[in-house]
Every structure is written in C-alpha cells, then in structure tokens.
Amino acid sequence: MSTWPPTLDDLKDDRGIDSTDDRNNDRLQMVLDAAVAFVERVRSGDYRFDLQDATQTFLPTPTADLWLGTLRLAGRWHQRRQSPDALIQMAEMGAGRVPSFDADIDRLLGIGQKVGFRFA
C-alpha cells in the first residue's frame, strides 16, 4: 500500500494495465479522483486523510482495506461506463444484469449495508 490517496499508477496496477499505456489516463484519473472524493466524504471523521491538518492528529491514517477499496471502487465505476443501462451482453448466454453495488467493495470501505453501528 502506498500513501493516501491512491495514484493513477496504483489504479492501473490493480486493473492489470501496463503503466506505459496512456490511452485511458484521463478517464481513469477522473474516476479515481471521484472515488477518492467519495471515500473522503463518507468516511470523514474516521480517518486522517490530510496529514497536514493538525486538528486531525487523533485520527488513524487510512488503512490498507480503505486504500484497496478506493481503487476497486474507481475500477468498478470505470467499467460501469460500458453498461449505463446496467446490462452487459454475454455472447450466447444473452444479457446479464450488473448490480449497482459490490458487497466486497462495501465491506472494504465500510459503507452501504456493511456499516457498523455508530453513535452520535
């Protein structure tokens, strides 16, 4: 795991894309930026995303599962652009539905139905 936030090279490595392949760099960077912003928004107060912020010194730094979950979320959003109607064609098998969430990603990020109890 690298430091927060994950980089474009981290996303390319996770997706199995050669680091010299720059055909989709703009799209990949866009979804990665969106995924980082989303994670920082929904998990703000839980982790110290900005190491320069002295008011957050009591918070832990992002963990390996949060880092990987962010990469996987970005990869999922990048892939979803090919199925805006939530259907994909699978040759002889016909069309298949793409679910709007991924339980593994939710578990890694601690979001969705995988959120533990919180007290205000």
Contact map, one row per residue, 1 for C-alpha under 8 A:
111000000000000000000000000000000000000000000000000000000000000100100000000000000000000000000000000000000000000000000000
111101000000000000000000000000000000000000000000000000000000000000000000000000000000000000000000000000000000000000000000
111111000000000000000000000000000000000000000000000000000000000000000000000000000000000000000000000000000000000000000000
011111000000000000000000000000000000000000000000100000000000010000100000000000000000000000000000000000000000000000000000
001111100000000000000000000000000001000000000000100000000000000000100000000000000000000000000000000000000000000000000000
011111110110000000000000000000010001000000000000000000000000000000100110000000000000000000000000000000000000000000000000
000011111110000000000000000000010000000000000000000000000000000000000000000000000000000000000000000000000000000000000000
000001111111000000000000100110010000000000000000000000000000000000000000000000000000000000000000000000000000000000000000
000000111111100000100000000000000000000000000000000000000000000000000000000000000000000000000000000000000000000000000000
000001111111110000000000000000000000000000000000000000000000000000000010000000000000000000000000000000000000000000000000
000001111111111000000000000100010000000000000000000000000000000000000010011000000000000000000000000000000000000000000000
000000011111111111100000000000000000000000000000000000000000000000000000000000000000000000000000000000000000000000000000
000000001111111111100000000000000000000000000000000000000000000000000000000000000000000000000000000000000000000000000000
000000000111111110000000000000000000000000000000000000000000000000000011000000000000000000000000000000000000000000000000
000000000011111110000000000000000000000000000000000000000000000000000000001000000000000000000000000000000000000000000000
000000000001111111000000000000000000000000000000000000000000000000000000000000000000000000000000000000000000000000000000
000000000001111111101000000000000000000000000000000000000000000000000000000000000000000000000000000000000000000000000000
000000000001100111111000000000000000000000000000000000000000000000000000000000000000000000000000000000000000000000000000
000000001001100011111100000000000000000000000000000000000000000000000000000000000000000000000000000000000000000000000000
000000000000000001111100000000000000000000000000000000000000000000000000000000000000000000000000000000000000000000000000
000000000000000011111111000000000000000000000000000000000000000000000000000000000000000000000000000000000000000000000000
000000000000000000111111100000000000000000000000000000000000000000000000000000000000000000000000000000000000000000000000
000000000000000000001111100000000000000000000000000000000000000000000000000000000000000000000000000000000000000000000000
000000000000000000001111111100000000000000000000000000000000000000000000000000000000000000000000000000000000000000000000
000000010000000000000111111110000000000000000000000000000000000000000000000000000000000000000000000000000000000000000000
000000000000000000000001111111000000000000000000000000000000000000000000000000000000000000000000000000000000000000000000
000000000000000000000001111111100000000000000000000000000000000000000000000001000000000000000000000000000000000000000000
000000010010000000000001111111110000000000000000000000000000000000000000011001000000000000000000000000000000000000000000
000000010000000000000000111111111000000000000000000000000000000000000000000000000000000000000000000000000000000000000000
000000000000000000000000011111111100000000000000000000000000000000000000000000000000000000000000000000000000000000000000
000000000000000000000000001111111110000000000000000000000000000000000000011011000000000000000000000000000000000000000000
000001110010000000000000000111111111000000000000000000000000000000000110011000000000000000000000000000000000000000000000
000000000000000000000000000011111111100000000000000000000000000000000000000000000000000000000000000000000000000000000000
000000000000000000000000000001111111110000000000000000000000000000000000010000000000000000000000000000000000000000000000
000000000000000000000000000000111111111000000000000000000000000000000110110000000000000000000000000000000000000000000000
000011000000000000000000000000011111111100000000000000000000000000000100000000000000000000000000000000000000000000000000
000000000000000000000000000000001111111110000000000000000000000000000000000000000000000000000000000000000000000000000000
000000000000000000000000000000000111111111000000000000000000000000000000000000000000000000000000000000000000000000000000
000000000000000000000000000000000011111111110000000000000000000000000100000000000000000000000000000000000000100000000000
000000000000000000000000000000000001111111110000100000000000000000000000000000000000000000000000000000000000000000000000
000000000000000000000000000000000000111111110000000000000000000000000000000000000000000000000000000000000000000000000000
000000000000000000000000000000000000011111110000000000000000000000000000000000000000000000000000000000000000001000000000
000000000000000000000000000000000000001111111110000000000000000000000000000000000000000000000000000000000000000000000000
000000000000000000000000000000000000001111111111100000000000000000000000000000000000000000000000000000000000000000000000
000000000000000000000000000000000000000000111111000000000010000000000000000000000000000000000000000000000000000000000000
000000000000000000000000000000000000000000111111000000000011000000000000000000000000000000000000000000000000000000000000
000000000000000000000000000000000000000000111111100000000011110000000000000000000000000000000000000000000000000000000000
000000000000000000000000000000000000000000011111111000011011110000000000000000000000000000000000000000000000000000000000
000110000000000000000000000000000000000100010011111000000000110000000000000000000000000000000000000000000000000000000000
000000000000000000000000000000000000000000000001111110010000000000000000000000000000000000000000000000000000000000000000
000000000000000000000000000000000000000000000001111111011000000000000000000000000000000000000000000000000000000000000000
000000000000000000000000000000000000000000000000011111000000000000000000000000000000000000000000000000000000000000000000
000000000000000000000000000000000000000000000000011111111000000000000000000000000000000000000000000000000000000000000000
000000000000000000000000000000000000000000000000001111111000000000000000000000000000000000000000000000000000000000000000
000000000000000000000000000000000000000000000000000011111100000000000000000000000000000000000000000000000000000000000000
000000000000000000000000000000000000000000000001011011111110000000000000000000000000000000000000000000000000000000000000
000000000000000000000000000000000000000000000001001011111111000000000000000000000000000000000000000000000000000000000000
000000000000000000000000000000000000000000000000000000111111000000000000000000000000000000000000000000000000000000000000
000000000000000000000000000000000000000000001111000000011111100000000000000000000000000000000000000000000000000000000000
000000000000000000000000000000000000000000000111000000001111110000000000000000000000000000000000000000000000000000000000
000000000000000000000000000000000000000000000011100000000011111000000000000000000000000000000000000000000000000000000000
000100000000000000000000000000000000000000000011100000000001111101100000000000000000000000000000000000000000000000000000
000000000000000000000000000000000000000000000000000000000000111111100000000000000000000000000000000000000000000000000000
100000000000000000000000000000000000000000000000000000000000011111110000000000000000000000000000000000000000000000000000
000000000000000000000000000000000000000000000000000000000000001111111000000000000000000000000000000000000001100000000000
000000000000000000000000000000000000000000000000000000000000011111111100000000000000000000000000000000000001100000000000
100111000000000000000000000000000000000000000000000000000000011111111110000000000000000000000000000000000000000000000000
000000000000000000000000000000000000000000000000000000000000000111111111000000000000000000000000000000000001000000000000
000000000000000000000000000000000000000000000000000000000000000011111111100000000000000000000000000000001101100000000000
000001000000000000000000000000010011001000000000000000000000000001111111110000000000000000000000000000000000100000000000
000001000110010000000000000000010010000000000000000000000000000000111111111000000000000000000000000000000000000000000000
000000000000010000000000000000000000000000000000000000000000000000011111111100000000000000000000000000001000000000000000
000000000000000000000000000000000010000000000000000000000000000000001111111110000000000000000000000000001000000000000000
000000000010000000000000000100110110000000000000000000000000000000000111111111000000000000000000000000000000000000000000
000000000010001000000000000100110000000000000000000000000000000000000011111111100000000000000000000000000000000000000000
000000000000000000000000000000000000000000000000000000000000000000000001111111110000000000000000000000000000000000000000
000000000000000000000000000000100000000000000000000000000000000000000000111111111000000000000000000000000000000000000000
000000000000000000000000001100100000000000000000000000000000000000000000011111111000000000000000000000000000000000000000
000000000000000000000000000000000000000000000000000000000000000000000000001111111110000000000000000000000000000000000000
000000000000000000000000000000000000000000000000000000000000000000000000000111111111010000000000000000000000000000000000
000000000000000000000000000000000000000000000000000000000000000000000000000011111111000000000000000000000000000000000000
000000000000000000000000000000000000000000000000000000000000000000000000000000111111000000000000000000000000000000000000
000000000000000000000000000000000000000000000000000000000000000000000000000000111111111100000000010000000000000000000000
000000000000000000000000000000000000000000000000000000000000000000000000000000011111111000000000000000000000000000000000
000000000000000000000000000000000000000000000000000000000000000000000000000000000011111000000000000000000000000000000000
000000000000000000000000000000000000000000000000000000000000000000000000000000010011111100000000111100000000000000000000
000000000000000000000000000000000000000000000000000000000000000000000000000000000011111110000011110000000000000000000000
000000000000000000000000000000000000000000000000000000000000000000000000000000000010011111000011110000000000000000000000
000000000000000000000000000000000000000000000000000000000000000000000000000000000000001111101111000000000000000000000000
000000000000000000000000000000000000000000000000000000000000000000000000000000000000000111111111000000000000000000000000
000000000000000000000000000000000000000000000000000000000000000000000000000000000000000011111110000000000000000000000000
000000000000000000000000000000000000000000000000000000000000000000000000000000000000000001111100000000000000000000000000
000000000000000000000000000000000000000000000000000000000000000000000000000000000000000011111110000000000000000000000000
000000000000000000000000000000000000000000000000000000000000000000000000000000000000000011111111000000000000000000000000
000000000000000000000000000000000000000000000000000000000000000000000000000000000000001111101111100000000000000000000000
000000000000000000000000000000000000000000000000000000000000000000000000000000000000001111000111110000000000000000000000
000000000000000000000000000000000000000000000000000000000000000000000000000000000000011100000011111000000000000000000000
000000000000000000000000000000000000000000000000000000000000000000000000000000000010011100000001111100000000000000000000
000000000000000000000000000000000000000000000000000000000000000000000000000000000000010000000000111111000000000000000000
000000000000000000000000000000000000000000000000000000000000000000000000000000000000010000000000011111000000000000000000
000000000000000000000000000000000000000000000000000000000000000000000000000000000000000000000000001111100100000000000000
000000000000000000000000000000000000000000000000000000000000000000000000000000000000000000000000001111111100000000000000
000000000000000000000000000000000000000000000000000000000000000000000000000000000000000000000000000011111110000001000000
000000000000000000000000000000000000000000000000000000000000000000000000000000000000000000000000000001111111000000000000
000000000000000000000000000000000000000000000000000000000000000000001001100000000000000000000000000001111111100000000000
000000000000000000000000000000000000000000000000000000000000000000001000000000000000000000000000000011111111111111000000
000000000000000000000000000000000000000000000000000000000000000000000000000000000000000000000000000000111111111001100000
000000000000000000000000000000000000000000000000000000000000000011011000000000000000000000000000000000011111110000000000
000000000000000000000000000000000000001000000000000000000000000011001100000000000000000000000000000000001111111000000000
000000000000000000000000000000000000000000000000000000000000000000000000000000000000000000000000000000000111111101110000
000000000000000000000000000000000000000001000000000000000000000000000000000000000000000000000000000000000110111111100000
000000000000000000000000000000000000000000000000000000000000000000000000000000000000000000000000000000000100011111100000
000000000000000000000000000000000000000000000000000000000000000000000000000000000000000000000000000000000100001111100000
000000000000000000000000000000000000000000000000000000000000000000000000000000000000000000000000000000100110011111110000
000000000000000000000000000000000000000000000000000000000000000000000000000000000000000000000000000000000010011111111000
000000000000000000000000000000000000000000000000000000000000000000000000000000000000000000000000000000000000010001111100
000000000000000000000000000000000000000000000000000000000000000000000000000000000000000000000000000000000000000000111110
000000000000000000000000000000000000000000000000000000000000000000000000000000000000000000000000000000000000000000011111
000000000000000000000000000000000000000000000000000000000000000000000000000000000000000000000000000000000000000000001111
000000000000000000000000000000000000000000000000000000000000000000000000000000000000000000000000000000000000000000000111
